[in-house]
Amino acid sequence: MTATRRPPWLFSTVEGYRREWVVRDVVAGLSAGAVVIPQGMAYATIANLPVQVGLYTCILPMLVYAFLGGSRAMSVSTTSTIATLTATTLVSAGVAAGSDDAIGSLMMLTLLVGVILLIARLCRLGSLVENISGATVLGLKIGVGATVAVGQLPKLLGESYNFSGHGFLKSLGAVAQAFDSVNWPTVALSAGSILVIVVLKRFAPRVPGALVVVVAGILLVALAGLDRYGVDLIAAVPSGLPVPGVPDFSQAVVLVPGALAIAVMAFLESAAVARSLRAASEPQIDSDQELFATGAANTVGAFFGTMPAAGGFSQSAVNQSAGARSQAATLVTVVLAVLVALFLGPVLSLLPQATLAAMVFVAVAGLINIPELVRWARISPVDFWIALAVAILGLTAGLLPAVAVGVVVTLILVLRELNVPKVTVDARIGDALGLRLERGLYTANAMANEKQILALVEAEEQPVRALVLGLKQQEVMTITVIDALENLDGELAQLGIVLHIAALPERAAAVARRTPWFLGLESHGRVHASVSDGVAAADREAGRRS
């Protein structure tokens, strides 16, 4: 009887697992949980959602990624960027915070994010999505950081309402109003929480500052009655696990633009974190596998009321530094989150709003990376202006337009780069010249390459009677490309030059053979396995014609 083999994409991080790694994974999972659980609850408040939604996001999406993901140390829940885009999307869709429709709309948004990522996986778009420039991501993070930081200020001053999702300018207005009703005990708690997190991060990075301030805030309320001095507490947290539900499909259309932006950012963040954490001895990160794992995590989580999920750097870094050897560490974090959800709801209900706001404020302040922006201004002005434009657009028009414009600008730059012809002289024998295309032809660059080829031929000091064109990079053959090659053949014929094709991959050649023009080339012996073979054959043919 043959044992059933595990599919290569299922729990791939346990490949070669050793028994002595168990303790490391348990310690890493507990360490990451101490960061990700309070952080997840804090990020839920960015989107004006109940804190238990952030807690649930530390269960289902993490569990699914643990089985399907390829990164050994990455911890997948929500992030400040994703939470902010979630808030912006829900506000733009007219979903009122705390309303009965909010969770149904959230479920629909998370489902759309998951489906978009899965469709991208089916289309093998992993490498394409990764072409989104670092300048776009930097600009967006600056916009996110400034918007969320300002949005948290009213809570830090004693106001209960969160303006995240309403944009930077409206948040500034809310801050001005909050100064009229400052609660000084809240300000003291906020300042103390921020100070503790910053100091611990600087001098004791292994100590989870988020967990320390959460415990301290709860103890101050329970033992000192801090809430009696006007310090607002979070809404009551129910005990129990997330229950399945049905997304609000009536909101699907208005949520699609935001879902697209979140899907792009979720994959970019996850891919960046996964690559930064990969050890040299570990397998390369497969972009398509990450698309599948992240898409599945969001799709499953959607039916349990979770926020859109992605790989978070802070908890993943804690996971790795604590010695995580596989996604078994994530399973430990999930168990810890389940225990918190089941038994600590009444305790979490004693948590001050200002404590969560302080955690969010410190987390997003790190996104406002002005030194990096200055460095880019010195090294690459184009990248600097893209990052600055995206940041300004995010602060004024909103984060969703900023993502859209950033993606479009990036694609334009990528296409401009791809459209620059790269033609190399490979060989020459007598009157036969061999050229090699370093990039495949497609609709937008076919004409530019044709002009470059003709210019190279005309620039040759010795007359050319035969041109051998190497097309090794031409993996995909379209009618547009075939027409361009046939047109090049005609242009060369007018100059008395015979065109030969070489090194064309079989997959592309099979498509080209459906045309009389390419069949004619083959019948006359003008299609070759390599450029060198083609040049030698073309030279012999030219000699016979002479």
C-alpha positions in Angstrom: 0.0 0.0 0.0 1.5 3.3 -1.1 1.5 6.2 1.5 -0.3 9.3 0.4 2.2 12.1 -0.3 1.7 15.6 1.0 1.1 18.1 -1.9 4.2 20.4 -2.2 2.1 23.5 -1.5 0.5 22.2 1.7 2.4 23.0 4.9 5.6 23.3 2.9 7.5 25.0 5.7 7.7 21.7 7.7 9.9 20.2 4.9 12.9 18.7 6.7 11.4 19.5 10.1 13.5 18.4 13.1 12.2 17.4 16.6 14.6 19.8 18.3 12.8 22.8 16.6 9.6 22.3 18.5 10.7 24.3 21.6 11.9 27.2 19.3 8.6 27.3 17.5 6.6 27.3 20.7 8.6 30.2 22.1 8.4 32.1 18.8 4.7 31.6 18.5 4.1 32.9 22.1 6.4 35.9 21.5 4.7 36.8 18.2 1.3 36.4 19.9 2.3 38.9 22.5 2.8 41.4 19.7 0.2 40.5 17.1 -2.8 40.1 19.3 -2.8 43.5 21.0 -1.6 45.0 17.7 -4.5 43.4 15.8 -7.0 44.8 18.3 -5.4 48.2 17.9 -5.5 48.1 14.1 -9.2 47.2 14.2 -9.8 50.6 15.8 -8.2 52.3 12.9 -11.1 51.0 10.7 -13.6 51.9 13.4 -14.4 48.3 14.0 -14.8 46.4 17.3 -11.5 45.2 18.8 -12.6 41.6 18.6 -12.5 41.8 14.8 -8.8 42.4 15.1 -8.5 39.5 17.5 -10.4 37.2 15.0 -8.0 38.3 12.3 -5.2 36.7 14.4 -7.0 33.3 14.1 -8.5 32.3 10.7 -6.2 34.1 8.2 -3.1 33.0 10.2 -4.3 29.4 10.4 -4.9 29.2 6.6 -1.5 30.9 5.8 0.3 28.4 8.1 -0.9 25.6 5.9 -0.5 27.2 2.5 2.3 29.8 2.8 5.9 29.5 1.8 7.5 31.7 4.4 8.8 30.0 7.5 8.6 33.0 9.8 6.0 35.3 8.4 3.0 36.1 10.6 -0.2 37.0 8.7 -2.8 39.2 10.3 -3.6 42.8 9.5 -1.3 45.7 9.2 -1.6 49.5 9.7 -1.6 50.1 5.9 -4.3 47.5 5.3 -6.3 48.7 8.2 -6.2 52.2 7.0 -7.2 51.3 3.5 -10.0 49.2 5.0 -11.2 52.3 6.9 -11.0 54.5 3.8 -12.9 51.9 1.7 -15.7 51.5 4.2 -16.1 55.3 4.6 -16.0 55.8 0.9 -18.8 53.2 0.5 -21.0 55.1 3.0 -20.7 52.4 5.7 -21.3 53.9 9.1 -18.9 52.9 11.9 -20.5 50.6 14.4 -23.7 50.1 12.3 -25.3 46.7 11.8 -24.1 46.9 8.1 -20.5 47.4 9.0 -19.6 43.8 9.6 -21.4 42.5 6.6 -19.6 45.1 4.4 -16.3 44.2 6.0 -16.9 40.5 5.2 -17.7 41.5 1.6 -14.6 43.6 1.4 -12.3 40.9 2.8 -13.9 38.3 0.4 -13.3 40.6 -2.6 -9.6 41.0 -1.6 -9.3 37.2 -1.3 -11.0 36.5 -4.6 -8.9 39.2 -6.4 -5.7 37.6 -5.1 -6.8 34.1 -6.1 -7.7 35.4 -9.6 -4.2 36.9 -9.8 -2.8 33.6 -8.8 -4.7 31.8 -11.6 -3.3 34.3 -14.0 0.2 33.9 -12.6 0.5 37.7 -11.9 2.8 37.3 -8.9 5.9 38.8 -10.7 3.8 41.5 -12.4 2.4 42.8 -9.1 5.9 42.9 -7.7 6.8 45.5 -10.4 4.9 48.1 -8.3 7.8 50.5 -7.6 9.3 51.1 -4.2 8.6 54.8 -4.7 4.9 54.2 -4.9 4.9 52.1 -1.8 7.1 54.6 0.1 4.7 57.5 -0.9 1.7 55.5 0.1 3.1 54.6 3.5 4.0 58.2 4.2 0.4 59.1 3.4 -1.0 56.3 5.5 1.3 57.1 8.4 0.5 60.8 8.5 -3.3 60.2 8.0 -3.5 57.6 10.7 -1.3 59.4 13.2 -3.3 62.5 13.0 -6.5 60.4 13.1 -5.4 59.0 16.5 -4.7 62.4 18.1 -8.3 63.0 19.2 -8.3 59.7 21.1 -4.9 60.5 22.6 -6.4 63.8 23.9 -9.5 62.2 25.3 -12.1 62.2 22.5 -13.7 58.8 21.8 -14.3 59.2 18.0 -11.7 57.9 15.6 -11.3 59.9 12.3 -9.2 57.3 10.5 -10.7 56.7 7.1 -12.0 60.2 6.7 -8.7 61.6 5.3 -5.9 63.7 6.5 -7.6 67.1 6.2 -10.8 66.1 8.1 -8.7 64.5 10.8 -6.8 67.8 11.3 -10.1 69.5 11.8 -11.1 66.8 14.4 -7.8 67.5 16.2 -8.6 71.2 16.4 -12.0 70.4 18.0 -10.4 67.9 20.4 -8.2 70.6 21.9 -11.4 72.2 23.3 -12.2 69.2 25.5 -8.8 67.8 26.5 -8.9 65.1 29.2 -5.6 65.4 31.1 -5.6 61.9 32.7 -6.1 60.5 29.2 -3.2 62.7 27.9 -1.0 61.4 30.7 -1.9 57.8 29.9 -1.3 58.4 26.2 2.1 60.0 26.7 3.2 57.3 29.2 2.1 54.5 26.8 4.0 56.0 23.9 7.1 56.6 26.0 7.1 53.0 27.3 6.7 51.5 23.8 9.4 53.7 22.3 11.9 53.1 25.1 11.4 49.4 25.1 11.7 49.2 21.3 14.9 51.2 21.6 16.6 49.6 24.6 14.8 46.2 25.1 13.5 45.2 21.6 12.8 41.6 22.8 10.2 42.9 25.3 6.8 43.3 23.7 6.0 46.9 24.4 2.5 46.6 23.0 1.7 43.8 25.5 3.3 45.8 28.4 1.1 48.9 27.8 -2.0 46.8 27.4 -1.5 45.0 30.7 -0.6 48.3 32.4 -3.7 50.0 31.0 -6.0 47.2 32.2 -4.4 47.2 35.7 -4.7 51.0 36.0 -8.4 50.7 35.3 -9.0 47.6 37.4 -6.9 48.7 40.4 -6.9 52.5 40.3 -10.3 53.2 38.7 -8.7 55.3 35.9 -12.1 55.3 34.1 -13.6 57.4 36.9 -11.4 60.3 35.7 -13.0 60.5 32.3 -10.6 58.0 30.5 -12.7 56.2 27.9 -12.6 52.4 27.6 -13.1 50.3 24.5 -16.5 48.7 23.9 -17.2 45.5 25.7 -15.4 42.6 24.2 -17.6 39.4 24.0 -16.0 36.1 24.9 -16.1 33.4 22.3 -14.8 32.4 18.9 -15.9 34.0 15.6 -19.0 32.4 14.0 -19.5 32.1 10.3 -21.7 34.6 8.5 -22.7 35.8 5.1 -21.1 38.9 3.5 -23.3 41.8 2.4 -23.3 41.2 -1.4 -25.3 44.4 -2.0 -22.1 46.4 -1.2 -19.9 44.4 -3.6 -19.8 47.0 -6.5 -18.9 50.0 -4.4 -16.2 48.1 -2.5 -14.4 46.8 -5.6 -12.0 49.8 -6.0 -10.9 49.6 -2.4 -10.6 45.8 -2.6 -8.2 46.2 -5.6 -6.0 48.6 -3.7 -6.0 46.5 -0.6 -5.2 43.3 -2.6 -2.2 45.0 -4.3 -0.9 46.3 -0.9 -1.6 43.0 0.9 0.5 41.1 -1.7 3.3 43.7 -1.8 3.6 43.7 1.9 3.5 40.0 2.2 6.0 39.4 -0.5 8.4 42.0 0.9 8.2 40.6 4.4 8.6 37.0 3.2 11.7 37.9 1.2 13.3 39.9 3.9 12.9 37.1 6.4 14.1 34.3 4.2 17.3 32.7 5.3 19.9 31.8 2.6 19.4 28.1 3.4 15.7 28.2 2.8 13.8 27.8 -0.5 13.2 30.9 -2.6 9.8 32.6 -2.0 7.4 31.7 -4.8 5.3 34.8 -5.7 2.4 32.7 -7.0 2.3 30.5 -3.9 2.2 33.7 -1.8 -0.7 35.0 -3.9 -2.5 31.7 -3.4 -1.9 31.6 0.4 -2.8 35.2 1.1 -5.8 35.0 -1.2 -7.0 31.8 0.6 -6.4 33.4 4.0 -8.6 36.3 3.1 -11.3 34.3 1.4 -11.7 31.9 4.4 -11.4 34.7 6.9 -14.1 36.7 5.2 -16.9 34.3 6.3 -15.8 34.8 9.9 -15.8 38.6 10.0 -12.1 39.2 9.8 -10.3 42.2 8.4 -8.2 41.9 5.2 -4.9 40.2 6.1 -1.3 40.4 5.0 2.1 39.7 6.3 3.1 42.1 9.1 6.7 43.0 9.5 6.8 43.7 13.3 5.2 40.5 14.5 7.1 38.5 11.8 10.4 40.0 12.9 9.6 39.0 16.5 8.7 35.5 15.3 12.0 35.1 13.5 14.2 36.6 16.2 12.6 34.3 18.7 13.7 31.3 16.7 10.8 30.3 14.5 11.7 27.4 12.2 8.4 26.9 10.5 4.8 27.9 10.4 4.3 25.6 13.4 5.1 28.8 15.4 2.0 30.5 13.8 -0.1 27.6 15.0 1.0 28.4 18.5 0.1 32.1 18.0 -3.4 31.0 16.8 -3.9 28.8 19.9 -3.0 31.8 22.1 -5.4 34.0 20.2 -8.2 31.4 20.6 -7.5 31.2 24.4 -7.7 35.1 24.6 -10.9 35.1 22.7 -12.5 32.4 24.8 -11.5 33.6 28.3 -10.2 37.1 28.4 -13.1 39.1 26.9 -14.2 40.7 30.2 -10.5 41.6 31.0 -9.9 43.2 27.6 -13.1 45.3 28.1 -11.1 47.2 30.8 -8.6 48.4 28.2 -8.5 52.3 27.7 -9.0 53.7 24.2 -6.0 55.8 24.6 -3.7 52.7 25.1 -4.8 51.3 21.8 -4.4 54.8 20.1 -0.9 55.1 21.5 0.0 51.7 20.0 -1.3 52.7 16.7 0.4 56.1 16.8 3.8 54.6 17.4 3.3 51.9 14.8 2.3 54.3 12.0 4.8 57.0 12.9 7.5 54.6 11.7 5.9 54.7 8.2 6.6 58.4 7.8 10.1 57.7 6.5 11.3 61.2 5.6 15.1 60.3 5.7 14.5 57.7 3.1 12.6 60.2 1.0 15.6 62.6 1.3 18.0 59.8 0.3 15.9 59.1 -2.8 16.0 62.8 -3.7 19.7 62.6 -3.8 20.0 59.3 -5.7 17.0 59.1 -8.0 14.9 62.3 -8.6 12.3 60.4 -10.6 11.6 58.0 -7.7 11.6 60.9 -5.3 9.0 62.8 -7.2 6.8 59.7 -7.6 7.0 59.0 -3.9 6.3 62.7 -3.0 3.4 62.9 -5.4 1.8 59.7 -4.1 2.2 60.9 -0.5 0.7 64.4 -1.2 -2.2 62.8 -3.2 -2.8 60.4 -0.3 -3.0 63.3 2.1 -5.3 65.5 0.0 -7.4 63.4 -2.3 -7.3 60.2 -0.3 -5.5 56.9 -0.1 -7.4 55.0 -2.7 -6.7 57.6 -5.5 -3.1 57.6 -4.3 -2.8 53.8 -4.7 -4.5 54.0 -8.2 -2.3 56.8 -9.4 0.8 55.1 -8.0 0.1 51.8 -9.7 -0.7 53.5 -13.0 2.5 55.6 -12.9 4.5 52.5 -12.0 3.1 50.6 -14.9 3.9 53.5 -17.3 7.5 53.5 -16.1 7.7 49.7 -16.5 6.3 49.8 -20.0 8.6 52.6 -20.9 11.5 50.5 -19.8 10.3 47.4 -21.6 9.7 49.4 -24.8 13.4 50.5 -25.1 14.9 48.1 -27.7 17.8 45.9 -26.7 19.4 44.5 -29.8 22.8 43.0 -29.6 25.2 42.0 -32.5 25.8 38.3 -32.0 28.0 37.3 -34.9 29.0 38.1 -38.4 30.4 35.9 -41.2 31.0 37.5 -44.5 27.8 39.1 -45.7 25.6 37.5 -43.0 24.9 39.4 -39.8 23.5 37.9 -36.6 21.4 40.0 -34.2 19.9 38.9 -30.9 16.8 40.5 -29.2 17.4 40.7 -25.5 13.7 41.3 -24.9 10.6 39.6 -26.3 8.5 41.5 -28.8 5.0 42.6 -28.0 2.5 45.1 -29.3 4.0 48.2 -27.7 7.7 47.6 -28.6 7.5 45.8 -32.0 7.8 49.0 -34.0 10.7 50.4 -31.9 12.6 47.2 -32.3 12.0 47.1 -36.0 13.5 50.6 -36.4 16.5 49.7 -34.2 17.2 46.6 -36.3 17.1 48.5 -39.5 19.3 51.2 -38.1 21.9 48.6 -37.0 21.9 47.0 -40.4 22.4 50.4 -42.1 25.2 51.3 -39.7 27.3 48.2 -40.7 30.4 49.2 -42.6 30.3 46.1 -44.8 27.1 45.4 -46.9 24.7 42.9 -45.4 23.0 40.4 -47.6 21.5 38.2 -44.9 20.2 39.0 -41.4 19.7 36.3 -38.8 17.4 37.5 -36.0 17.7 35.6 -32.6 14.4 35.4 -30.8 15.3 33.3 -27.8 13.3 35.6 -25.5 10.1 35.3 -27.6 8.2 32.9 -25.4 4.8 34.2 -26.5 3.9 34.7 -30.1 0.9 37.0 -31.1 -0.5 38.0 -34.4 0.9 41.5 -33.8 4.4 40.2 -33.4 4.1 37.9 -36.5 2.8 40.9 -38.6 5.8 43.0 -37.3 8.3 40.3 -38.3 6.7 39.8 -41.7 6.8 43.6 -42.2 10.5 43.6 -41.2 11.1 40.8 -43.7 9.5 43.1 -46.4 11.6 46.1 -45.4 14.8 44.1 -45.5 13.8 42.6 -48.9 13.6 46.1 -50.3 17.2 46.6 -49.2 18.3 43.3 -50.8 18.6 41.5 -47.4 17.2 38.0 -46.7 15.7 37.6 -43.2 16.4 34.4 -41.1 14.9 33.5 -37.8 16.9 31.7 -35.1 16.4 30.3 -31.5 12.6 30.8 -31.5 11.1 28.7 -28.7 9.0 25.8 -29.8 5.9 27.2 -28.1 6.1 30.4 -30.1 7.2 28.6 -33.3 4.0 26.4 -33.1 1.9 29.5 -33.2 4.0 31.1 -36.0 3.6 28.0 -38.2 -0.1 28.7 -38.5 0.8 31.5 -40.9 1.9 31.1 -44.6 4.7 33.6 -44.1 6.5 31.5 -41.4 5.9 28.2 -43.2 7.6 29.9 -46.2 10.6 30.7 -44.1 10.9 27.1 -42.9 10.5 25.7 -46.4 13.4 27.8 -47.6 15.6 26.8 -44.7 15.5 30.2 -43.0 14.6 29.1 -39.5 17.5 27.9 -37.4 18.2 26.4 -33.9 20.7 29.1 -33.0 22.0 32.5 -34.2 25.5 31.0 -34.9 24.0 28.2 -37.0 21.8 30.7 -38.8 24.7 33.0 -39.6 26.8 30.1 -41.0 23.9 28.8 -43.1 23.1 32.3 -44.4 26.7 32.9 -45.3 26.8 29.7 -47.3 23.6 30.6 -49.0 24.9 34.0 -49.9 28.0 32.5 -51.3 26.0 30.1 -53.5 23.9 33.1 -54.8 27.2 34.9 -55.6 
